[in-house]
Structures are given as C-alpha cells and as structure tokens.
Amino acid sequence: MKKSFISLFIVLLCCSLLFMGKSEVKATFIGVIEEMVNDRKAVVYVTESENDAVRGIVYINLAKNPDIKFKVGDKIKVGYDGTVQDTAPMWVTTLTVELVE
C-alpha cells in the first residue's frame, strides 16, 4: 500500500511539472529594438499593442528565438503571458519573439 501511494505521488508530481512549464501566449505587441542589453535581452519601444496593455519601453528576452540574430532597429512581434511587471522599464515574460517585415 505504501509503495503504491509513493508511486502515485511521483507520477502526479511529474505530470504537474510537465504542465506547469508550458505557458500560453495571451497577448502580443509589436515594437522596435531600441537597445541590445546583450545577445539575449533587449529594450523595445512598443508601436502596436493589443488593448493598449503595453506602452512605451519594455524589457524582453530574445533567447526565446535563438535562431535569429536580432539587432537594434529590428521590428519584432512579442508574445507574452498577459502579465506586465510595473518596473522601469516595464517587463514581460516573453514566450515568443519573431521578426516582422
């Protein structure tokens, strides 16, 4: 009985960890990279935003798309979890980032 309880607990724990790591894009914005902090992070000026949820300068994580070499002046589309951190500059949990033509 004790072994089966432990086995069940381990299976449930593993399943919850698998689903916890998957976040869903709930909002997007388009902006222009103003400053490269390093090759993985950038400061972006927002030009278009769903429901005006994000305005001005936003700090993002470019590492979500390691296949592209981003640079200052690139127009990008950023997908995030819908939460905006009230910091200066604002910060979002970047889930997707791609170049926009």
N, C-alpha and C positions, 0 to 999 in steps of 0.2 A: 504494500500500500504506500509506504513512504517513497519507494523508488519511483512508482508511477506518478506520484504527486510532484516529485522533483523533475521528472522528465516532462510533464505537462507544463510546469512553470518555465522550464528552459525553452520549450517550443513557443509558448506565448510571449516570452521576453524577446526571442529572436524575431518573431513576426512583428511585434510592435516597433522594434528598432528599424526594421526594413521600411515600414510605412512612415515612420517619423522622419526619415531622411528625405522623403520626396515632398517638395514644396510645389505649389501650383502658382503659375503666373496669374495674378488677379488684376494687375494694372500695367500699363505701359506708358512710356513717354519717349519723345524724340528730342535730341539735343545735339550740340556741337561740343567736341572735346576742346576745352579751353587750356587745360594744363595736364601734363602727364606727371603724376606723383612718382611713379616708377612704371615698369613694363606691365604691372598687374593692376594698378589703380589709377584713376583719373578724376579730374574735376570737370563736370559737364554743365554747360549752360542750356537749360531746357527751353525749347522753342515751341513744342506742342505737348499737351498733357491731357489725358482723359479726365474730364470733370474738373480741370484745373487743380488737381490734387497736389501737383508738384510744380513749383515755380522757381525761377532764378537758378542758383548754383546748387548742384547736387554732386556728392561724392559717390563714385561707383566702383565696382570690382570688375575689371576687364578679364580676369582669369577665367570667367565662365565661358569664354570662347577663345581657347588658346591657339586656334588655327589661324587667327587673323592678327597681323601686326598693326595695331591701332596707332594713330599719331594725332598731334594737335591739328585741329581743323576738320577732322573726320565727323561726318554726320552719322549718328548712331540711333538705333532703337533699343531701348532698355525695357526688359520685362522684370517686374518685381512682385513681391508678395502682397502689395497693397498698403504696407505699413511704411510711414515716413518718420524718421527719427528727427526730432526738433533740436538739431545741433547746428553749428555754423562751420562749414556749410552743411546743408541737410544731407542725410544719409539714408539710403535704402538698401534692403537686402536684395542684391542683384541676382536674378535667376537666369536671365538670358541677355545677351548683348550681340547686336549684329550691325553691320554697315548698312546705311540707307543710301540709295542713289539720289 
